[in-house]
Amino acid sequence: PPLRSYDRATWELLDEGGHYDWVRLECIPGRNELIEAGAHAQYNITTDGAGHFIGHVLLEGALGAYQDETVFRIDPTGSFYVTHIWGAVYTADAAGTWLGNLPQPAGRYNDFDFTADGAEIYCSLSTATEIPVFAAATRTRSGTVDLRGYSRRVFNDGTRLVSVSRPELNVERVFVELAPLNGTARAQ
C-alpha cells in the first residue's frame, strides 16, 4: 500500500502517496521531510507539517548506487544519511548527493548511529567485536569502542552505546552490551 497519513484525533485519512515497494522511512530532523529508502531507489518526501504530501522527488544522486532499506540512518542534524552494507553517505536533501563511502570493513556494516551533533558515526560490523567510530566530515576513523560480541544494531543514548550483539558469528542468539562512549563494553 502507499504511504498514508491520518489525523491523530479523528483517524481521518489526510493524504496518501509514495510507492508500493518495501521501503524504510526516516524523518529528517527539524524539517517536514522524510527519506524513503528502498532496494532500488531513494526519495525525498516533503509534507506541509499537517499530514499532506507536497512533493515526492527521486534522489538522482542515489539512483543505481548504494541502496539498502535495512541499513539506513539519518544523522541528528538532518545534514546527511548513511546507508548500505558498505556505508554510503549522502546529503539529506532533495539532491541526495553521494558524499562517499566509509572505509570498507572486513565484512559488512549492520547499522549506524551518531553523536548528538552528527560529528561522529558509530558503526555496527558483522564480523568484528568492536564499533568503529568515524569523523562524519572526512569519513576517517577517529576511534573504536570494544565489545565482547558481534554487534547487530547500535544505539547512542547520549552517555553510552547500546549494542544488540551476538556471542558468536553464526549464532542468532543476542544479548545487550552497554559501552561508555570512551571505554569498553560490558555485557548486560
Buried (B, 14 or more C-beta within 10 A) or exposed (E): EEBEBEEEEEEEEBBEBBBEEEBBBBBBBEBBBBBBBBEEBBBBBBBEEEBEBEEBBBBEBBEEBBBBBEBBBBBBBBBBBBBBBBBBBBBBBBBBBBBEBBEEBEEBBBBBBBBEEBEBBBBBBBEBBBBBBBEBEEBEEEBEBEBBBBBBBBBBEEEBBBBBBBEEEEEEEBEBBBBEBEEEBEEE
